[in-house]
Amino acid sequence: MDYSEILKKVIDDRKWNYIKANDSWSVFKIMSEFVNGYETLSRIGPCVAIFGSARISEDNPYYQKAEETAAKLVEKGFGIITGGGPGIMEAGNKGAHEAGGKSVGLNIVLPHEQHSNPYIDSDKSINFDYFYIRKTMFTRYAQGFIAFPGGFGTLDELSEALTLMQTDKIANFPIVMFGSEFWKPLIDWFKSTLLKNKMIHETDFDIFHVVDNADEAVSIIDDFYKKSELKPNF
């Protein structure tokens, strides 16, 4: 009898059982994040989500436009919800904070760049370990998305919203892409590749709007809710 093989099998089985036990217990951690997010955000009221790069500095024009857009949304009665970090997220929270509006941050710890910005209301800062739960909170409680220039994270959040709306998994709400120069190559690719190969439909371009100034972005969202009820999106 090869005792080394028997011992190896016992060790492997214990490792697998340990993994299965941890998987089961992780369900409770996932549930706690959902419950905390739902309970907190359901009390805050209508907010607009502002997305964009965490790596954009305060002297960048897009930072300034995000700050201006947030302040003007507050004047229309909306709070601002961001990913809670620096860059465009900070600009959104800063604009809301300085305009006297609700400033919400859904923070997640990331290497190199993510930390809470100082403009989030102390009772409206939520920390998440799981990206998908954080994105669920945005999708459920934001009354509109404004995507400023950003990297993979911004594209991920934008793509998920477009997909869910395209497939009727969530209620319609305004999706605004801020900065036509930045977004033009992506939209051109949508047309030249996805549409050309019949992977999307022409009507899918009606899901989003492209703007270059704060007044237009705010007007799209404000006009939408003059005709639609403010409520969670699913």
mmCIF file of the C-alpha atoms, coordinates in Angstrom:
data_MODEL
# 
_entry.id   MODEL 
# 
loop_
_atom_site.group_PDB 
_atom_site.id 
_atom_site.type_symbol 
_atom_site.label_atom_id 
_atom_site.label_alt_id 
_atom_site.label_comp_id 
_atom_site.label_asym_id 
_atom_site.label_entity_id 
_atom_site.label_seq_id 
_atom_site.pdbx_PDB_ins_code 
_atom_site.Cartn_x 
_atom_site.Cartn_y 
_atom_site.Cartn_z 
_atom_site.occupancy 
_atom_site.B_iso_or_equiv 
_atom_site.pdbx_formal_charge 
_atom_site.auth_seq_id 
_atom_site.auth_comp_id 
_atom_site.auth_asym_id 
_atom_site.auth_atom_id 
_atom_site.pdbx_PDB_model_num 
ATOM 1   C CA . MET A 1 1   ? 0.000   0.000  0.000   1.00 0.00 ? 1   MET A CA 1 
ATOM 2   C CA . ASP A 1 2   ? 1.337   3.431  -0.963  1.00 0.00 ? 2   ASP A CA 1 
ATOM 3   C CA . TYR A 1 3   ? 0.775   5.474  2.209   1.00 0.00 ? 3   TYR A CA 1 
ATOM 4   C CA . SER A 1 4   ? 2.036   8.679  0.559   1.00 0.00 ? 4   SER A CA 1 
ATOM 5   C CA . GLU A 1 5   ? -0.797  8.486  -1.978  1.00 0.00 ? 5   GLU A CA 1 
ATOM 6   C CA . ILE A 1 6   ? -3.356  7.838  0.758   1.00 0.00 ? 6   ILE A CA 1 
ATOM 7   C CA . LEU A 1 7   ? -2.019  10.781 2.779   1.00 0.00 ? 7   LEU A CA 1 
ATOM 8   C CA . LYS A 1 8   ? -2.115  13.041 -0.270  1.00 0.00 ? 8   LYS A CA 1 
ATOM 9   C CA . LYS A 1 9   ? -5.730  12.094 -0.942  1.00 0.00 ? 9   LYS A CA 1 
ATOM 10  C CA . VAL A 1 10  ? -6.713  12.806 2.682   1.00 0.00 ? 10  VAL A CA 1 
ATOM 11  C CA . ILE A 1 11  ? -5.011  16.217 2.528   1.00 0.00 ? 11  ILE A CA 1 
ATOM 12  C CA . ASP A 1 12  ? -6.639  17.044 -0.819  1.00 0.00 ? 12  ASP A CA 1 
ATOM 13  C CA . ASP A 1 13  ? -10.080 16.052 0.495   1.00 0.00 ? 13  ASP A CA 1 
ATOM 14  C CA . ARG A 1 14  ? -9.631  18.226 3.576   1.00 0.00 ? 14  ARG A CA 1 
ATOM 15  C CA . LYS A 1 15  ? -8.559  21.161 1.432   1.00 0.00 ? 15  LYS A CA 1 
ATOM 16  C CA . TRP A 1 16  ? -11.611 20.748 -0.782  1.00 0.00 ? 16  TRP A CA 1 
ATOM 17  C CA . ASN A 1 17  ? -13.940 20.457 2.213   1.00 0.00 ? 17  ASN A CA 1 
ATOM 18  C CA . TYR A 1 18  ? -12.352 23.617 3.653   1.00 0.00 ? 18  TYR A CA 1 
ATOM 19  C CA . ILE A 1 19  ? -12.980 25.459 0.388   1.00 0.00 ? 19  ILE A CA 1 
ATOM 20  C CA . LYS A 1 20  ? -16.604 24.273 0.295   1.00 0.00 ? 20  LYS A CA 1 
ATOM 21  C CA . ALA A 1 21  ? -17.139 25.393 3.904   1.00 0.00 ? 21  ALA A CA 1 
ATOM 22  C CA . ASN A 1 22  ? -15.673 28.818 3.151   1.00 0.00 ? 22  ASN A CA 1 
ATOM 23  C CA . ASP A 1 23  ? -17.883 29.140 0.081   1.00 0.00 ? 23  ASP A CA 1 
ATOM 24  C CA . SER A 1 24  ? -20.961 28.444 2.185   1.00 0.00 ? 24  SER A CA 1 
ATOM 25  C CA . TRP A 1 25  ? -20.015 30.973 4.851   1.00 0.00 ? 25  TRP A CA 1 
ATOM 26  C CA . SER A 1 26  ? -19.237 33.634 2.227   1.00 0.00 ? 26  SER A CA 1 
ATOM 27  C CA . VAL A 1 27  ? -22.955 33.680 1.382   1.00 0.00 ? 27  VAL A CA 1 
ATOM 28  C CA . PHE A 1 28  ? -23.602 35.440 4.691   1.00 0.00 ? 28  PHE A CA 1 
ATOM 29  C CA . LYS A 1 29  ? -21.009 38.106 3.931   1.00 0.00 ? 29  LYS A CA 1 
ATOM 30  C CA . ILE A 1 30  ? -22.582 38.653 0.502   1.00 0.00 ? 30  ILE A CA 1 
ATOM 31  C CA . MET A 1 31  ? -26.038 38.910 2.082   1.00 0.00 ? 31  MET A CA 1 
ATOM 32  C CA . SER A 1 32  ? -24.810 41.438 4.636   1.00 0.00 ? 32  SER A CA 1 
ATOM 33  C CA . GLU A 1 33  ? -23.443 43.695 1.884   1.00 0.00 ? 33  GLU A CA 1 
ATOM 34  C CA . PHE A 1 34  ? -26.737 43.537 -0.007  1.00 0.00 ? 34  PHE A CA 1 
ATOM 35  C CA . VAL A 1 35  ? -28.781 44.261 3.139   1.00 0.00 ? 35  VAL A CA 1 
ATOM 36  C CA . ASN A 1 36  ? -26.559 47.153 4.208   1.00 0.00 ? 36  ASN A CA 1 
ATOM 37  C CA . GLY A 1 37  ? -26.624 48.656 0.718   1.00 0.00 ? 37  GLY A CA 1 
ATOM 38  C CA . TYR A 1 38  ? -30.381 48.317 0.285   1.00 0.00 ? 38  TYR A CA 1 
ATOM 39  C CA . GLU A 1 39  ? -31.198 49.702 3.730   1.00 0.00 ? 39  GLU A CA 1 
ATOM 40  C CA . THR A 1 40  ? -28.883 52.690 3.362   1.00 0.00 ? 40  THR A CA 1 
ATOM 41  C CA . LEU A 1 41  ? -29.679 53.676 -0.219  1.00 0.00 ? 41  LEU A CA 1 
ATOM 42  C CA . SER A 1 42  ? -33.444 53.177 0.047   1.00 0.00 ? 42  SER A CA 1 
ATOM 43  C CA . ARG A 1 43  ? -33.516 56.045 2.576   1.00 0.00 ? 43  ARG A CA 1 
ATOM 44  C CA . ILE A 1 44  ? -31.455 58.516 0.570   1.00 0.00 ? 44  ILE A CA 1 
ATOM 45  C CA . GLY A 1 45  ? -33.854 59.459 -2.223  1.00 0.00 ? 45  GLY A CA 1 
ATOM 46  C CA . PRO A 1 46  ? -33.266 60.078 -5.932  1.00 0.00 ? 46  PRO A CA 1 
ATOM 47  C CA . CYS A 1 47  ? -29.613 60.278 -6.980  1.00 0.00 ? 47  CYS A CA 1 
ATOM 48  C CA . VAL A 1 48  ? -27.706 60.414 -10.245 1.00 0.00 ? 48  VAL A CA 1 
ATOM 49  C CA . ALA A 1 49  ? -24.547 58.322 -10.607 1.00 0.00 ? 49  ALA A CA 1 
ATOM 50  C CA . ILE A 1 50  ? -21.401 59.978 -11.938 1.00 0.00 ? 50  ILE A CA 1 
ATOM 51  C CA . PHE A 1 51  ? -18.707 57.615 -13.238 1.00 0.00 ? 51  PHE A CA 1 
ATOM 52  C CA . GLY A 1 52  ? -15.245 58.222 -14.603 1.00 0.00 ? 52  GLY A CA 1 
ATOM 53  C CA . SER A 1 53  ? -11.548 57.743 -14.155 1.00 0.00 ? 53  SER A CA 1 
ATOM 54  C CA . ALA A 1 54  ? -10.028 57.748 -10.683 1.00 0.00 ? 54  ALA A CA 1 
ATOM 55  C CA . ARG A 1 55  ? -6.799  58.986 -12.276 1.00 0.00 ? 55  ARG A CA 1 
ATOM 56  C CA . ILE A 1 56  ? -8.051  62.361 -13.506 1.00 0.00 ? 56  ILE A CA 1 
ATOM 57  C CA . SER A 1 57  ? -6.555  65.269 -11.563 1.00 0.00 ? 57  SER A CA 1 
ATOM 58  C CA . GLU A 1 58  ? -8.305  68.361 -10.234 1.00 0.00 ? 58  GLU A CA 1 
ATOM 59  C CA . ASP A 1 59  ? -6.907  70.569 -13.014 1.00 0.00 ? 59  ASP A CA 1 
ATOM 60  C CA . ASN A 1 60  ? -8.366  68.360 -15.757 1.00 0.00 ? 60  ASN A CA 1 
ATOM 61  C CA . PRO A 1 61  ? -11.303 69.971 -17.608 1.00 0.00 ? 61  PRO A CA 1 
ATOM 62  C CA . TYR A 1 62  ? -13.388 66.821 -17.177 1.00 0.00 ? 62  TYR A CA 1 
ATOM 63  C CA . TYR A 1 63  ? -12.947 67.049 -13.394 1.00 0.00 ? 63  TYR A CA 1 
ATOM 64  C CA . GLN A 1 64  ? -14.295 70.584 -13.496 1.00 0.00 ? 64  GLN A CA 1 
ATOM 65  C CA . LYS A 1 65  ? -17.189 69.612 -15.756 1.00 0.00 ? 65  LYS A CA 1 
ATOM 66  C CA . ALA A 1 66  ? -18.125 66.712 -13.477 1.00 0.00 ? 66  ALA A CA 1 
ATOM 67  C CA . GLU A 1 67  ? -18.116 69.051 -10.489 1.00 0.00 ? 67  GLU A CA 1 
ATOM 68  C CA . GLU A 1 68  ? -20.288 71.556 -12.363 1.00 0.00 ? 68  GLU A CA 1 
ATOM 69  C CA . THR A 1 69  ? -22.694 68.846 -13.532 1.00 0.00 ? 69  THR A CA 1 
ATOM 70  C CA . ALA A 1 70  ? -23.118 67.506 -10.006 1.00 0.00 ? 70  ALA A CA 1 
ATOM 71  C CA . ALA A 1 71  ? -23.867 70.956 -8.606  1.00 0.00 ? 71  ALA A CA 1 
ATOM 72  C CA . LYS A 1 72  ? -26.492 71.608 -11.282 1.00 0.00 ? 72  LYS A CA 1 
ATOM 73  C CA . LEU A 1 73  ? -28.135 68.241 -10.632 1.00 0.00 ? 73  LEU A CA 1 
ATOM 74  C CA . VAL A 1 74  ? -28.404 69.154 -6.964  1.00 0.00 ? 74  VAL A CA 1 
ATOM 75  C CA . GLU A 1 75  ? -30.226 72.341 -7.994  1.00 0.00 ? 75  GLU A CA 1 
ATOM 76  C CA . LYS A 1 76  ? -32.767 70.081 -9.713  1.00 0.00 ? 76  LYS A CA 1 
ATOM 77  C CA . GLY A 1 77  ? -33.306 68.074 -6.540  1.00 0.00 ? 77  GLY A CA 1 
ATOM 78  C CA . PHE A 1 78  ? -31.026 65.093 -7.166  1.00 0.00 ? 78  PHE A CA 1 
ATOM 79  C CA . GLY A 1 79  ? -28.295 63.754 -4.928  1.00 0.00 ? 79  GLY A CA 1 
ATOM 80  C CA . ILE A 1 80  ? -25.046 62.464 -6.384  1.00 0.00 ? 80  ILE A CA 1 
ATOM 81  C CA . ILE A 1 81  ? -23.790 58.912 -6.034  1.00 0.00 ? 81  ILE A CA 1 
ATOM 82  C CA . THR A 1 82  ? -20.264 57.909 -7.069  1.00 0.00 ? 82  THR A CA 1 
ATOM 83  C CA . GLY A 1 83  ? -17.789 55.115 -6.522  1.00 0.00 ? 83  GLY A CA 1 
ATOM 84  C CA . GLY A 1 84  ? -16.429 57.147 -3.618  1.00 0.00 ? 84  GLY A CA 1 
ATOM 85  C CA . GLY A 1 85  ? -12.849 57.436 -4.841  1.00 0.00 ? 85  GLY A CA 1 
ATOM 86  C CA . PRO A 1 86  ? -10.643 60.153 -6.341  1.00 0.00 ? 86  PRO A CA 1 
ATOM 87  C CA . GLY A 1 87  ? -10.716 61.697 -9.814  1.00 0.00 ? 87  GLY A CA 1 
ATOM 88  C CA . ILE A 1 88  ? -14.118 62.068 -11.470 1.00 0.00 ? 88  ILE A CA 1 
ATOM 89  C CA . MET A 1 89  ? -15.758 60.438 -8.462  1.00 0.00 ? 89  MET A CA 1 
ATOM 90  C CA . GLU A 1 90  ? -14.297 63.083 -6.168  1.00 0.00 ? 90  GLU A CA 1 
ATOM 91  C CA . ALA A 1 91  ? -15.424 65.809 -8.560  1.00 0.00 ? 91  ALA A CA 1 
ATOM 92  C CA . GLY A 1 92  ? -18.993 64.520 -8.455  1.00 0.00 ? 92  GLY A CA 1 
ATOM 93  C CA . ASN A 1 93  ? -19.067 64.328 -4.676  1.00 0.00 ? 93  ASN A CA 1 
ATOM 94  C CA . LYS A 1 94  ? -17.406 67.738 -4.377  1.00 0.00 ? 94  LYS A CA 1 
ATOM 95  C CA . GLY A 1 95  ? -19.969 69.377 -6.641  1.00 0.00 ? 95  GLY A CA 1 
ATOM 96  C CA . ALA A 1 96  ? -22.823 67.866 -4.643  1.00 0.00 ? 96  ALA A CA 1 
ATOM 97  C CA . HIS A 1 97  ? -21.262 68.699 -1.285  1.00 0.00 ? 97  HIS A CA 1 
ATOM 98  C CA . GLU A 1 98  ? -20.516 72.319 -2.097  1.00 0.00 ? 98  GLU A CA 1 
ATOM 99  C CA . ALA A 1 99  ? -24.000 72.797 -3.590  1.00 0.00 ? 99  ALA A CA 1 
ATOM 100 C CA . GLY A 1 100 ? -25.555 71.531 -0.350  1.00 0.00 ? 100 GLY A CA 1 
ATOM 101 C CA . GLY A 1 101 ? -26.893 68.283 -1.813  1.00 0.00 ? 101 GLY A CA 1 
ATOM 102 C CA . LYS A 1 102 ? -26.689 64.642 -0.857  1.00 0.00 ? 102 LYS A CA 1 
ATOM 103 C CA . SER A 1 103 ? -23.263 63.185 -1.570  1.00 0.00 ? 103 SER A CA 1 
ATOM 104 C CA . VAL A 1 104 ? -23.078 59.384 -1.594  1.00 0.00 ? 104 VAL A CA 1 
ATOM 105 C CA . GLY A 1 105 ? -19.996 57.202 -2.013  1.00 0.00 ? 105 GLY A CA 1 
ATOM 106 C CA . LEU A 1 106 ? -19.960 53.466 -2.704  1.00 0.00 ? 106 LEU A CA 1 
ATOM 107 C CA . ASN A 1 107 ? -16.339 52.733 -2.015  1.00 0.00 ? 107 ASN A CA 1 
ATOM 108 C CA . ILE A 1 108 ? -14.310 49.641 -2.824  1.00 0.00 ? 108 ILE A CA 1 
ATOM 109 C CA . VAL A 1 109 ? -10.660 49.050 -1.964  1.00 0.00 ? 109 VAL A CA 1 
ATOM 110 C CA . LEU A 1 110 ? -8.454  48.787 -5.060  1.00 0.00 ? 110 LEU A CA 1 
ATOM 111 C CA . PRO A 1 111 ? -4.678  48.647 -5.437  1.00 0.00 ? 111 PRO A CA 1 
ATOM 112 C CA . HIS A 1 112 ? -2.877  51.926 -6.153  1.00 0.00 ? 112 HIS A CA 1 
ATOM 113 C CA . GLU A 1 113 ? -5.792  54.276 -6.575  1.00 0.00 ? 113 GLU A CA 1 
ATOM 114 C CA . GLN A 1 114 ? -8.931  53.780 -4.504  1.00 0.00 ? 114 GLN A CA 1 
ATOM 115 C CA . HIS A 1 115 ? -9.549  55.644 -1.267  1.00 0.00 ? 115 HIS A CA 1 
ATOM 116 C CA . SER A 1 116 ? -12.585 57.557 -0.030  1.00 0.00 ? 116 SER A CA 1 
ATOM 117 C CA . ASN A 1 117 ? -12.664 61.206 -1.038  1.00 0.00 ? 117 ASN A CA 1 
ATOM 118 C CA . PRO A 1 118 ? -13.426 63.864 1.611   1.00 0.00 ? 118 PRO A CA 1 
ATOM 119 C CA . TYR A 1 119 ? -16.658 65.144 0.052   1.00 0.00 ? 119 TYR A CA 1 
ATOM 120 C CA . ILE A 1 120 ? -18.913 62.192 0.879   1.00 0.00 ? 120 ILE A CA 1 
ATOM 121 C CA . ASP A 1 121 ? -21.568 62.692 3.584   1.00 0.00 ? 121 ASP A CA 1 
ATOM 122 C CA . SER A 1 122 ? -20.455 60.805 6.688   1.00 0.00 ? 122 SER A CA 1 
ATOM 123 C CA . ASP A 1 123 ? -23.715 58.840 6.868   1.00 0.00 ? 123 ASP A CA 1 
ATOM 124 C CA . LYS A 1 124 ? -23.734 58.038 3.157   1.00 0.00 ? 124 LYS A CA 1 
ATOM 125 C CA . SER A 1 125 ? -20.434 56.249 2.701   1.00 0.00 ? 125 SER A CA 1 
ATOM 126 C CA . ILE A 1 126 ? -20.664 52.495 2.143   1.00 0.00 ? 126 ILE A CA 1 
ATOM 127 C CA . ASN A 1 127 ? -17.729 50.128 1.706   1.00 0.00 ? 127 ASN A CA 1 
ATOM 128 C CA . PHE A 1 128 ? -17.973 47.034 -0.489  1.00 0.00 ? 128 PHE A CA 1 
ATOM 129 C CA . ASP A 1 129 ? -15.766 43.997 -0.949  1.00 0.00 ? 129 ASP A CA 1 
ATOM 130 C CA . TYR A 1 130 ? -17.613 42.732 -4.015  1.00 0.00 ? 130 TYR A CA 1 
ATOM 131 C CA . PHE A 1 131 ? -17.750 44.622 -7.287  1.00 0.00 ? 131 PHE A CA 1 
ATOM 132 C CA . TYR A 1 132 ? -20.980 42.974 -8.424  1.00 0.00 ? 132 TYR A CA 1 
ATOM 133 C CA . ILE A 1 133 ? -22.860 44.022 -5.285  1.00 0.00 ? 133 ILE A CA 1 
ATOM 134 C CA . ARG A 1 134 ? -21.602 47.572 -5.645  1.00 0.00 ? 134 ARG A CA 1 
ATOM 135 C CA . LYS A 1 135 ? -22.744 47.660 -9.276  1.00 0.00 ? 135 LYS A CA 1 
ATOM 136 C CA . THR A 1 136 ? -26.151 46.304 -8.257  1.00 0.00 ? 136 THR A CA 1 
ATOM 137 C CA . MET A 1 137 ? -26.562 49.273 -5.903  1.00 0.00 ? 137 MET A CA 1 
ATOM 138 C CA . PHE A 1 138 ? -25.777 51.749 -8.662  1.00 0.00 ? 138 PHE A CA 1 
ATOM 139 C CA . THR A 1 139 ? -28.122 50.026 -11.092 1.00 0.00 ? 139 THR A CA 1 
ATOM 140 C CA . ARG A 1 140 ? -30.990 49.807 -8.613  1.00 0.00 ? 140 ARG A CA 1 
ATOM 141 C CA . TYR A 1 141 ? -30.864 53.230 -6.984  1.00 0.00 ? 141 TYR A CA 1 
ATOM 142 C CA . ALA A 1 142 ? -29.319 55.679 -9.488  1.00 0.00 ? 142 ALA A CA 1 
ATOM 143 C CA . GLN A 1 143 ? -31.936 57.589 -11.482 1.00 0.00 ? 143 GLN A CA 1 
ATOM 144 C CA . GLY A 1 144 ? -29.444 58.222 -14.242 1.00 0.00 ? 144 GLY A CA 1 
ATOM 145 C CA . PHE A 1 145 ? -25.865 57.430 -15.236 1.00 0.00 ? 145 PHE A CA 1 
ATOM 146 C CA . ILE A 1 146 ? -23.387 60.040 -16.430 1.00 0.00 ? 146 ILE A CA 1 
ATOM 147 C CA . ALA A 1 147 ? -20.216 58.396 -17.710 1.00 0.00 ? 147 ALA A CA 1 
ATOM 148 C CA . PHE A 1 148 ? -17.234 60.704 -17.963 1.00 0.00 ? 148 PHE A CA 1 
ATOM 149 C CA . PRO A 1 149 ? -13.983 59.541 -19.597 1.00 0.00 ? 149 PRO A CA 1 
ATOM 150 C CA . GLY A 1 150 ? -12.542 56.551 -17.776 1.00 0.00 ? 150 GLY A CA 1 
ATOM 151 C CA . GLY A 1 151 ? -10.841 53.195 -18.040 1.00 0.00 ? 151 GLY A CA 1 
ATOM 152 C CA . PHE A 1 152 ? -11.898 49.576 -17.690 1.00 0.00 ? 152 PHE A CA 1 
ATOM 153 C CA . GLY A 1 153 ? -14.038 50.204 -14.603 1.00 0.00 ? 153 GLY A CA 1 
ATOM 154 C CA . THR A 1 154 ? -16.007 52.968 -16.296 1.00 0.00 ? 154 THR A CA 1 
ATOM 155 C CA . LEU A 1 155 ? -16.506 50.823 -19.397 1.00 0.00 ? 155 LEU A CA 1 
ATOM 156 C CA . ASP A 1 156 ? -17.645 47.914 -17.220 1.00 0.00 ? 156 ASP A CA 1 
ATOM 157 C CA . GLU A 1 157 ? -20.269 49.992 -15.410 1.00 0.00 ? 157 GLU A CA 1 
ATOM 158 C CA . LEU A 1 158 ? -21.447 51.626 -18.627 1.00 0.00 ? 158 LEU A CA 1 
ATOM 159 C CA . SER A 1 159 ? -21.637 48.331 -20.547 1.00 0.00 ? 159 SER A CA 1 
ATOM 160 C CA . GLU A 1 160 ? -23.614 46.615 -17.822 1.00 0.00 ? 160 GLU A CA 1 
ATOM 161 C CA . ALA A 1 161 ? -26.212 49.389 -17.757 1.00 0.00 ? 161 ALA A CA 1 
ATOM 162 C CA . LEU A 1 162 ? -26.512 49.369 -21.554 1.00 0.00 ? 162 LEU A CA 1 
ATOM 163 C CA . THR A 1 163 ? -26.883 45.584 -21.598 1.00 0.00 ? 163 THR A CA 1 
ATOM 164 C CA . LEU A 1 164 ? -29.520 45.463 -18.855 1.00 0.00 ? 164 LEU A CA 1 
ATOM 165 C CA . MET A 1 165 ? -31.534 48.177 -20.540 1.00 0.00 ? 165 MET A CA 1 
ATOM 166 C CA . GLN A 1 166 ? -31.153 46.610 -23.990 1.00 0.00 ? 166 GLN A CA 1 
ATOM 167 C CA . THR A 1 167 ? -32.490 43.296 -22.638 1.00 0.00 ? 167 THR A CA 1 
ATOM 168 C CA . ASP A 1 168 ? -35.307 44.891 -20.606 1.00 0.00 ? 168 ASP A CA 1 
ATOM 169 C CA . LYS A 1 169 ? -33.901 43.616 -17.314 1.00 0.00 ? 169 LYS A CA 1 
ATOM 170 C CA . ILE A 1 170 ? -34.185 47.062 -15.742 1.00 0.00 ? 170 ILE A CA 1 
ATOM 171 C CA . ALA A 1 171 ? -36.473 50.033 -16.256 1.00 0.00 ? 171 ALA A CA 1 
ATOM 172 C CA . ASN A 1 172 ? -35.369 52.704 -18.682 1.00 0.00 ? 172 ASN A CA 1 
ATOM 173 C CA . PHE A 1 173 ? -33.399 55.574 -17.213 1.00 0.00 ? 173 PHE A CA 1 
ATOM 174 C CA . PRO A 1 174 ? -31.109 58.195 -18.778 1.00 0.00 ? 174 PRO A CA 1 
ATOM 175 C CA . ILE A 1 175 ? -27.577 57.141 -19.707 1.00 0.00 ? 175 ILE A CA 1 
ATOM 176 C CA . VAL A 1 176 ? -25.329 60.043 -20.653 1.00 0.00 ? 176 VAL A CA 1 
ATOM 177 C CA . MET A 1 177 ? -21.806 59.786 -22.062 1.00 0.00 ? 177 MET A CA 1 
ATOM 178 C CA . PHE A 1 178 ? -19.984 63.039 -21.362 1.00 0.00 ? 178 PHE A CA 1 
ATOM 179 C CA . GLY A 1 179 ? -17.285 64.097 -23.819 1.00 0.00 ? 179 GLY A CA 1 
ATOM 180 C CA . SER A 1 180 ? -17.979 63.433 -27.494 1.00 0.00 ? 180 SER A CA 1 
ATOM 181 C CA . GLU A 1 181 ? -14.297 63.540 -28.450 1.00 0.00 ? 181 GLU A CA 1 
ATOM 182 C CA . PHE A 1 182 ? -13.456 60.829 -25.932 1.00 0.00 ? 182 PHE A CA 1 
ATOM 183 C CA . TRP A 1 183 ? -16.417 58.557 -26.696 1.00 0.00 ? 183 TRP A CA 1 
ATOM 184 C CA . LYS A 1 184 ? -16.490 59.004 -30.494 1.00 0.00 ? 184 LYS A CA 1 
ATOM 185 C CA . PRO A 1 185 ? -14.024 56.156 -31.326 1.00 0.00 ? 185 PRO A CA 1 
ATOM 186 C CA . LEU A 1 186 ? -16.068 53.720 -29.241 1.00 0.00 ? 186 LEU A CA 1 
ATOM 187 C CA . ILE A 1 187 ? -19.352 54.777 -30.810 1.00 0.00 ? 187 ILE A CA 1 
ATOM 188 C CA . ASP A 1 188 ? -17.804 54.620 -34.275 1.00 0.00 ? 188 ASP A CA 1 
ATOM 189 C CA . TRP A 1 189 ? -16.738 51.040 -33.483 1.00 0.00 ? 189 TRP A CA 1 
ATOM 190 C CA . PHE A 1 190 ? -20.285 50.242 -32.378 1.00 0.00 ? 190 PHE A CA 1 
ATOM 191 C CA . LYS A 1 191 ? -21.455 51.358 -35.813 1.00 0.00 ? 191 LYS A CA 1 
ATOM 192 C CA . SER A 1 192 ? -18.666 50.011 -38.005 1.00 0.00 ? 192 SER A CA 1 
ATOM 193 C CA . THR A 1 193 ? -18.349 46.617 -36.296 1.00 0.00 ? 193 THR A CA 1 
ATOM 194 C CA . LEU A 1 194 ? -21.263 45.712 -34.030 1.00 0.00 ? 194 LEU A CA 1 
ATOM 195 C CA . LEU A 1 195 ? -24.038 47.238 -36.120 1.00 0.00 ? 195 LEU A CA 1 
ATOM 196 C CA . LYS A 1 196 ? -22.445 46.232 -39.412 1.00 0.00 ? 196 LYS A CA 1 
ATOM 197 C CA . ASN A 1 197 ? -22.271 42.612 -38.247 1.00 0.00 ? 197 ASN A CA 1 
ATOM 198 C CA . LYS A 1 198 ? -25.836 42.785 -36.896 1.00 0.00 ? 198 LYS A CA 1 
ATOM 199 C CA . MET A 1 199 ? -24.697 42.248 -33.305 1.00 0.00 ? 199 MET A CA 1 
ATOM 200 C CA . ILE A 1 200 ? -26.728 45.247 -32.174 1.00 0.00 ? 200 ILE A CA 1 
ATOM 201 C CA . HIS A 1 201 ? -29.740 47.049 -33.626 1.00 0.00 ? 201 HIS A CA 1 
ATOM 202 C CA . GLU A 1 202 ? -30.001 50.669 -34.747 1.00 0.00 ? 202 GLU A CA 1 
ATOM 203 C CA . THR A 1 203 ? -32.494 51.303 -31.951 1.00 0.00 ? 203 THR A CA 1 
ATOM 204 C CA . ASP A 1 204 ? -29.805 50.431 -29.389 1.00 0.00 ? 204 ASP A CA 1 
ATOM 205 C CA . PHE A 1 205 ? -28.264 53.831 -30.065 1.00 0.00 ? 205 PHE A CA 1 
ATOM 206 C CA . ASP A 1 206 ? -31.371 55.385 -28.520 1.00 0.00 ? 206 ASP A CA 1 
ATOM 207 C CA . ILE A 1 207 ? -30.369 53.969 -25.131 1.00 0.00 ? 207 ILE A CA 1 
ATOM 208 C CA . PHE A 1 208 ? -27.669 56.582 -24.534 1.00 0.00 ? 208 PHE A CA 1 
ATOM 209 C CA . HIS A 1 209 ? -26.947 60.264 -25.170 1.00 0.00 ? 209 HIS A CA 1 
ATOM 210 C CA . VAL A 1 210 ? -23.611 61.983 -25.854 1.00 0.00 ? 210 VAL A CA 1 
ATOM 211 C CA . VAL A 1 211 ? -23.075 65.512 -24.532 1.00 0.00 ? 211 VAL A CA 1 
ATOM 212 C CA . ASP A 1 212 ? -20.311 68.063 -24.054 1.00 0.00 ? 212 ASP A CA 1 
ATOM 213 C CA . ASN A 1 213 ? -21.685 70.383 -21.392 1.00 0.00 ? 213 ASN A CA 1 
ATOM 214 C CA . ALA A 1 214 ? -23.284 70.213 -17.984 1.00 0.00 ? 214 ALA A CA 1 
ATOM 215 C CA . ASP A 1 215 ? -26.527 71.948 -18.938 1.00 0.00 ? 215 ASP A CA 1 
ATOM 216 C CA . GLU A 1 216 ? -27.284 69.389 -21.642 1.00 0.00 ? 216 GLU A CA 1 
ATOM 217 C CA . ALA A 1 217 ? -26.513 66.447 -19.344 1.00 0.00 ? 217 ALA A CA 1 
ATOM 218 C CA . VAL A 1 218 ? -28.748 67.828 -16.587 1.00 0.00 ? 218 VAL A CA 1 
ATOM 219 C CA . SER A 1 219 ? -31.527 68.675 -19.039 1.00 0.00 ? 219 SER A CA 1 
ATOM 220 C CA . ILE A 1 220 ? -31.647 65.090 -20.369 1.00 0.00 ? 220 ILE A CA 1 
ATOM 221 C CA . ILE A 1 221 ? -32.133 63.695 -16.876 1.00 0.00 ? 221 ILE A CA 1 
ATOM 222 C CA . ASP A 1 222 ? -34.502 66.425 -15.670 1.00 0.00 ? 222 ASP A CA 1 
ATOM 223 C CA . ASP A 1 223 ? -36.701 66.181 -18.780 1.00 0.00 ? 223 ASP A CA 1 
ATOM 224 C CA . PHE A 1 224 ? -36.894 62.387 -18.446 1.00 0.00 ? 224 PHE A CA 1 
ATOM 225 C CA . TYR A 1 225 ? -38.276 62.615 -14.906 1.00 0.00 ? 225 TYR A CA 1 
ATOM 226 C CA . LYS A 1 226 ? -40.826 65.252 -15.812 1.00 0.00 ? 226 LYS A CA 1 
ATOM 227 C CA . LYS A 1 227 ? -42.533 62.356 -17.599 1.00 0.00 ? 227 LYS A CA 1 
ATOM 228 C CA . SER A 1 228 ? -41.429 59.345 -15.500 1.00 0.00 ? 228 SER A CA 1 
ATOM 229 C CA . GLU A 1 229 ? -41.763 58.265 -11.891 1.00 0.00 ? 229 GLU A CA 1 
ATOM 230 C CA . LEU A 1 230 ? -38.759 58.403 -9.573  1.00 0.00 ? 230 LEU A CA 1 
ATOM 231 C CA . LYS A 1 231 ? -38.326 54.888 -8.188  1.00 0.00 ? 231 LYS A CA 1 
ATOM 232 C CA . PRO A 1 232 ? -35.772 52.049 -7.998  1.00 0.00 ? 232 PRO A CA 1 
ATOM 233 C CA . ASN A 1 233 ? -34.968 50.617 -11.423 1.00 0.00 ? 233 ASN A CA 1 
ATOM 234 C CA . PHE A 1 234 ? -35.840 46.991 -10.648 1.00 0.00 ? 234 PHE A CA 1 
# 
